[in-house]
Amino acid sequence: MVGTENLKRILDQICRDKGIDRSLLISAIEDAVSAAVRKKYGSRREIEVQFNDELGEVEVFQYRTVVDEVLDEETEISLEDARKLDPEFELDDDVGEKLDNIADLGRIAAQSAKQVIIHRMRDAERDVIYDMYRDREGSIVNGIVQRFERGDMIINLGRTDAVLPRDAQIPKRSYKQGDRIRAYLQEVRRDAREAGRFRDAQLILSRTCNEFLIKLFEMEVPEIAEGIVKIMGAAREPGFRAKIAVSSIESDVDPVGACVGLKGSRVQNVVQELQGERIDIVPWSPDPAKYVYNALAPAEVSMVIVEEERKALLVVVPDDQLSLAIGRQGQNVRLASRLLGWKIDVKSEQRYNNLENPAYRDLVAVEGVDEALADRLFAAGVSTPQALAAMDAEELMTVARVDPERAQALQAAARALAPAEPAAGEPAAVEPPAADTAPADEAEAGPETPADDQE
């Protein structure tokens, strides 16, 4: 017999605290004791382990076959010994015998039993956590900062802990132990051992994903929760700036106004949760030209050229709006591109007009000359590769804002593209006329005229 008087009470407490099914825990204990008994008394014995719920103890039974002559004591029992247990046993019967002398299974066997129980309990607990949270994947959860591990944040959700990875934290905000925090439940894993870097975690959180922003708006804007206003897309640079596109299924409901709220109350609640992240709310449109016009706001747009096959947009803006359209370090146009899922190329009106000029395009074709450099050269009156090649080196360095080595490289590249000019005193090469072509003097003479007519 294996067990203690407190085993039943311990089982009940574990099941209550961990939420584990009692039958699963009992099965784990039975398997653990069976493994320990086999390790102690041999693996060839036919062993059956049962938990006696009334007594609160584990019972172990050994089964052997009745034979005339015993050759293997682990699997066979003589008819004489079997009939001492029960006079009705016959040959080839299976005799079940309760083992009462295995209270001390030995240190190794007991340790093995303990490991089996712990392993099965962890498996059962993982199943409980998975079943509890699998339906909450893709929602916002609330927790308390428990501790930090190599930059990752461990969040206590009540029944279990979740991991907020370092790269899923908004960079502007630092939390300390005991702070309350909200995050998006990004992934629920059944087996934490397959979780890579987070091998002990089943629940993975995020505060930097687009879905977190969308869920926050769903919580703040009733029209979104009711399905009247829809969020058609979102793009973020966490902690700095974000864009969301919204539309309405009812013509009398302004989707942007609904998200902003009275005096900006709704959007400000989201901004506060995201530590001051600037949020642009733009009207969605199925027309990519109109959509990008809205997405680049507050910059004005003069013209949009759509390339459907490449999913690319050329956006032309007034010269004084270029920096506003591009944004700090390209942030505005980068977020607009992510929001639309299209490549966006923003150019000023002056540069667009320059690109329409064949001479400007020839200048850009020179190796090492980008559009910004071409703009400076064009503004200085250098409009062809030949003119670039003929420039004074000092003047080129001043106009192009380059060092002497770069200036020499630019002029060498320009000379490679410029047609060769004849040296001084050398006649220009003239191609001979074709065989069936009249000489030049004859071609210019015109039809013959009789002498008397000329008189």
C-alpha positions in Angstrom: 0.0 0.0 0.0 1.3 3.4 -0.9 -0.1 6.7 0.4 -0.6 8.9 3.4 -3.6 10.0 5.4 -3.2 13.5 3.9 -3.1 12.4 0.3 -6.8 12.9 -0.3 -6.7 16.3 1.2 -3.7 17.3 -0.8 -5.3 16.1 -4.0 -8.4 18.2 -3.3 -6.3 21.3 -2.5 -4.2 21.0 -5.7 -7.3 20.5 -7.9 -9.0 23.6 -6.3 -5.9 25.9 -6.5 -4.8 24.8 -10.0 -8.2 24.1 -11.6 -7.0 20.6 -12.6 -9.4 17.8 -13.2 -9.2 15.5 -10.2 -9.3 12.4 -12.3 -6.3 13.6 -14.3 -4.3 14.1 -11.1 -5.3 10.7 -9.8 -4.2 9.1 -13.1 -0.9 10.9 -12.8 -0.3 9.5 -9.3 -1.3 5.9 -10.4 1.1 6.1 -13.4 3.9 7.5 -11.1 3.5 4.7 -8.5 3.4 2.1 -11.3 6.6 3.3 -12.8 8.3 3.4 -9.3 7.1 -0.2 -8.5 8.4 -1.5 -11.8 11.8 0.2 -11.3 12.0 -1.3 -7.8 10.7 -4.9 -8.5 11.3 -5.3 -12.2 9.6 -4.2 -15.4 8.4 -7.7 -16.3 5.8 -7.9 -13.5 2.2 -7.3 -14.5 1.3 -4.4 -12.1 -2.0 -2.6 -11.6 -2.2 0.5 -9.5 -5.5 1.9 -8.2 -6.3 4.9 -6.0 -8.8 4.0 -3.2 -10.8 7.2 -2.8 -12.5 6.0 0.3 -9.3 5.2 2.1 -7.3 8.0 0.4 -4.5 5.7 -0.5 -2.9 4.0 -3.5 -3.2 0.2 -3.8 -0.9 -1.9 -5.9 -1.8 -5.4 -7.3 0.5 -7.9 -8.9 -0.9 -10.5 -11.4 0.7 -13.9 -12.0 -0.3 -17.0 -13.9 -1.0 -20.3 -12.1 1.4 -23.1 -13.4 2.6 -26.6 -12.3 6.3 -25.6 -12.2 7.4 -22.1 -11.6 10.2 -21.0 -13.9 9.7 -17.2 -13.5 8.7 -15.9 -10.1 7.9 -12.5 -11.5 5.1 -13.7 -13.8 4.2 -17.2 -12.5 2.9 -18.7 -9.3 2.5 -22.4 -8.3 -0.9 -24.0 -7.9 -0.1 -24.7 -4.3 0.7 -21.1 -3.5 -2.3 -19.9 -5.5 -4.7 -22.1 -3.5 -3.4 -20.6 -0.3 -4.8 -17.3 -1.5 -8.0 -18.9 -2.9 -8.8 -22.7 -2.9 -10.8 -22.3 -6.2 -7.8 -21.3 -8.4 -6.9 -23.7 -11.2 -4.0 -23.9 -13.7 -3.7 -21.0 -16.2 -5.8 -18.7 -14.0 -4.5 -15.2 -13.3 -4.0 -14.5 -9.7 -4.2 -10.9 -8.4 -2.3 -10.3 -5.2 -2.2 -7.0 -3.3 1.3 -5.9 -2.4 1.6 -4.6 1.1 5.3 -4.5 1.6 6.2 -1.7 -0.9 5.9 1.4 1.4 9.6 2.0 0.9 10.2 2.2 -2.8 13.7 3.4 -2.5 15.2 6.8 -3.2 15.5 6.5 -7.0 12.1 5.0 -7.4 10.5 7.6 -5.2 12.3 10.4 -7.1 11.0 8.9 -10.4 7.5 8.9 -9.1 7.8 12.5 -8.0 9.0 13.5 -11.5 6.2 11.7 -13.2 3.6 13.4 -11.0 5.2 16.9 -11.5 5.3 16.4 -15.3 1.7 15.2 -15.5 0.5 18.0 -13.3 2.3 20.6 -15.5 0.7 19.0 -18.6 -2.7 19.1 -17.0 -2.2 22.7 -15.8 -1.1 23.7 -19.4 -4.3 22.2 -20.7 -6.4 24.1 -18.2 -4.7 27.4 -19.1 -5.1 26.7 -22.8 -8.8 26.0 -22.5 -9.2 29.1 -20.3 -7.6 31.5 -22.7 -7.9 30.1 -26.2 -11.2 31.9 -26.7 -9.6 35.2 -25.5 -6.9 35.2 -28.0 -7.1 38.4 -29.9 -8.5 40.4 -27.0 -7.2 42.9 -24.5 -6.2 41.5 -21.0 -5.4 43.3 -17.8 -2.6 42.3 -15.5 0.0 43.4 -13.0 3.7 43.6 -13.7 5.2 40.7 -11.8 8.9 40.8 -12.7 11.4 41.4 -15.5 13.6 38.7 -17.2 16.3 39.9 -19.7 14.1 42.8 -20.7 10.9 40.7 -21.1 8.0 41.6 -18.8 6.2 38.9 -16.8 2.6 39.9 -16.3 0.4 38.2 -13.7 -3.1 37.7 -15.2 -4.6 36.1 -12.0 -4.6 32.4 -12.7 -1.3 32.4 -14.6 1.5 34.5 -15.9 2.0 35.9 -19.5 5.0 37.3 -21.2 5.3 40.7 -22.8 8.5 40.5 -24.9 10.9 43.3 -24.9 10.3 44.1 -28.6 6.5 44.2 -28.0 6.8 47.0 -25.4 6.2 50.6 -26.3 9.6 52.2 -26.0 8.5 55.5 -24.4 7.0 54.0 -21.3 8.8 52.2 -18.5 6.9 50.1 -15.9 7.9 48.9 -12.5 6.9 45.9 -10.5 3.3 46.1 -9.2 2.1 48.5 -12.0 -1.2 47.6 -13.7 -1.0 47.2 -17.5 -3.2 46.4 -20.5 -2.0 44.4 -23.5 -3.2 42.5 -26.5 -3.3 38.7 -26.1 -1.4 37.8 -29.3 -0.9 34.1 -29.0 -2.1 31.2 -26.8 0.1 28.2 -27.0 -1.0 24.7 -25.9 2.5 23.4 -25.4 4.9 26.0 -23.9 7.9 23.8 -24.6 7.5 24.7 -28.3 7.6 28.5 -27.6 11.2 29.1 -28.5 12.7 31.9 -26.4 9.6 31.9 -24.2 9.7 28.1 -23.5 7.9 28.5 -20.1 5.2 30.8 -21.4 1.9 29.8 -23.0 0.5 33.4 -23.2 2.3 36.0 -25.4 1.2 39.6 -25.1 1.9 42.7 -27.3 1.5 46.4 -27.0 3.1 47.3 -30.3 0.9 45.4 -32.8 -1.7 47.1 -34.9 -4.4 45.0 -33.4 -3.8 46.5 -30.0 -4.6 50.0 -31.4 -7.7 48.6 -33.2 -9.0 46.9 -30.0 -8.5 50.1 -28.0 -10.7 52.0 -30.4 -13.3 49.2 -30.3 -13.5 49.7 -26.5 -13.7 53.5 -26.7 -16.0 53.9 -29.7 -19.5 52.4 -29.4 -20.1 52.8 -33.2 -17.2 50.5 -33.9 -18.4 47.9 -31.4 -21.9 48.1 -33.0 -20.5 47.6 -36.5 -21.6 51.0 -37.8 -18.1 52.3 -38.1 -15.4 49.9 -39.4 -11.6 50.2 -39.1 -10.3 49.3 -42.6 -6.6 49.4 -41.8 -4.0 50.5 -39.3 -0.3 51.2 -39.3 1.9 52.1 -36.3 5.3 53.2 -35.3 4.7 52.4 -31.6 5.1 55.3 -29.2 5.5 57.8 -32.0 2.8 57.9 -34.6 -0.1 55.8 -36.0 -2.7 56.0 -38.8 -6.1 54.3 -38.9 -8.5 54.3 -41.8 -12.2 54.2 -41.0 -15.5 54.0 -42.9 -19.2 54.0 -42.0 -22.0 51.9 -43.3 -24.5 54.7 -42.5 -24.3 57.9 -44.5 -25.3 60.1 -41.6 -22.5 58.8 -39.3 -19.1 60.5 -39.7 -16.6 57.8 -39.0 -13.8 60.2 -38.2 -15.9 62.3 -35.9 -17.1 59.1 -34.1 -13.6 58.0 -33.4 -12.4 61.5 -32.3 -15.4 61.9 -29.9 -16.6 65.1 -28.2 -13.7 67.5 -27.8 -11.4 64.6 -28.8 -12.3 62.6 -25.7 -12.3 59.2 -27.3 -9.1 59.4 -29.2 -7.4 61.0 -26.3 -8.1 58.0 -24.1 -6.4 55.8 -26.7 -3.5 58.3 -27.0 -3.0 58.2 -23.2 -3.0 54.4 -23.1 -0.3 54.5 -25.9 1.9 56.9 -24.0 1.2 60.0 -26.2 1.4 58.2 -29.6 0.1 60.6 -32.2 -2.9 59.1 -34.1 -4.1 60.2 -37.5 -7.7 59.1 -38.3 -8.4 59.2 -42.0 -11.4 58.4 -44.1 -11.1 55.1 -46.1 -11.8 55.1 -49.8 -11.8 52.3 -52.4 -10.1 54.7 -54.8 -6.4 54.5 -54.1 -5.9 58.1 -55.4 -8.4 59.5 -53.0 -7.3 57.2 -50.2 -3.7 58.4 -50.4 -4.9 62.0 -50.5 -6.6 61.3 -47.2 -3.7 59.3 -45.8 -1.1 62.0 -46.4 -3.1 64.7 -44.6 -2.4 67.3 -43.3 -0.2 67.7 -46.4 -1.9 68.9 -49.6 -1.7 66.8 -52.7 -1.6 68.3 -56.2 -1.8 65.2 -58.3 -1.7 61.4 -58.0 -0.6 59.0 -60.7 -1.8 55.4 -60.1 0.1 52.3 -61.4 -2.3 49.4 -60.8 0.0 46.6 -61.9 2.9 47.7 -59.7 0.6 48.8 -56.9 2.5 52.1 -56.9 1.4 55.7 -56.5 3.3 58.8 -57.6 2.1 61.7 -55.5 2.9 65.2 -56.5 2.7 67.9 -53.8 3.4 71.7 -53.7 7.0 72.5 -53.1 6.3 74.0 -49.6 4.3 70.8 -48.7 7.0 68.2 -49.5 8.5 68.0 -46.0 5.1 67.8 -44.4 4.0 65.0 -46.8 7.2 63.0 -46.2 7.2 63.7 -42.4 10.1 63.5 -40.0 12.5 60.9 -41.2 9.9 59.8 -43.8 7.5 58.7 -41.1 4.3 60.2 -42.6 4.7 58.7 -46.1 6.0 55.4 -44.6 2.9 54.9 -42.5 0.6 55.9 -45.4 2.3 53.3 -47.5 1.7 50.6 -44.9 -1.9 51.7 -44.5 -2.7 51.4 -48.2 -0.4 48.5 -48.9 0.9 50.4 -51.9 4.3 51.8 -52.7 4.2 55.6 -52.5 6.7 58.0 -54.2 6.3 61.6 -53.2 7.7 64.4 -55.3 7.5 68.1 -55.3 5.9 70.0 -58.2 9.3 71.4 -59.2 11.0 68.0 -59.3 8.0 66.5 -61.2 8.3 69.2 -63.8 12.0 68.6 -64.0 11.5 64.9 -64.6 9.3 65.8 -67.6 12.3 67.6 -69.2 14.4 65.2 -71.3 17.5 67.1 -70.5 16.9 66.6 -66.8 16.5 62.9 -67.3 19.8 62.7 -69.2 21.4 64.5 -66.2 19.9 62.0 -63.8 21.3 59.2 -66.0 24.8 60.2 -65.1 26.3 57.7 -62.6 26.3 59.3 -59.1 23.7 62.0 -59.9 20.5 61.5 -57.9 17.4 63.6 -58.2 18.5 65.9 -55.3 21.8 66.6 -56.9 20.2 67.0 -60.3 17.9 69.6 -58.8 20.9 71.7 -57.6 22.7 71.4 -60.9 19.6 72.2 -62.9 19.0 75.3 -60.8 22.5 76.4 -61.5 22.0 76.1 -65.3 23.7 72.8 -65.7 21.1 70.9 -67.8 23.1 68.3 -69.8 25.9 65.8 -69.2 28.1 67.8 -71.5 27.6 70.9 -69.4 28.5 68.9 -66.3 31.6 67.5 -67.8 32.7 71.0 -68.9 32.1 72.7 -65.5 34.9 74.2 -63.5 35.9 71.8 -60.7 35.7 74.5 -58.0 32.2 75.6 -59.2 31.0 72.0 -59.3 32.2 71.4 -55.8 30.3 74.5 -54.6 27.1 73.8 -56.5 27.0 70.0 -55.9 28.3 70.3 -52.3 30.8 67.5 -52.8 34.5 67.0 -52.2 37.2 67.0 -55.0 37.2 63.2 -55.4 33.4 63.1 -55.8 33.5 66.0 -58.3 36.1 64.3 -60.4 34.1 61.1 -60.4 30.9 63.0 -61.5 32.7 64.7 -64.4 34.3 61.4 -65.5 30.8 59.8 -65.5 29.4 62.8 -67.4 32.1 62.5 -70.0 31.4 58.9 -70.5 27.8 59.8 -71.4 28.5 63.0 -73.4 29.1 62.6 -77.2 32.8 63.3 -78.1 33.4 66.8 -79.5 36.0 67.3 -82.3 39.3 68.8 -81.2 40.2 72.4 -82.3 41.2 72.5 -86.0 39.9 69.0 -86.8 37.1 68.7 -89.3 33.9 67.0 -88.1 33.5 63.6 -89.4 30.9 63.4 -92.3 29.4 60.1 -93.3 29.6 59.4 -97.1 26.3 59.5 -99.0 24.6 56.3 -99.9 25.1 54.9 -103.4 21.6 55.6 -104.5 21.6 59.2 -103.2 22.3 62.2 -105.4 25.3 64.4 -104.5 24.5 67.2 -102.2 25.2 69.9 -104.9 22.8 68.1 -107.3 20.1 67.7 -104.6 20.2 71.4 -103.9 20.2 72.5 -107.5 16.7 71.7 -108.3 15.3 70.8 -111.8 17.2 71.8 -115.0 15.9 75.0 -116.7 16.5 75.7 -120.5 18.7 78.6 -121.2 16.2 80.5 -123.3 13.7 80.2 -120.4 16.2 81.7 -118.0 16.6 84.6 -120.4 
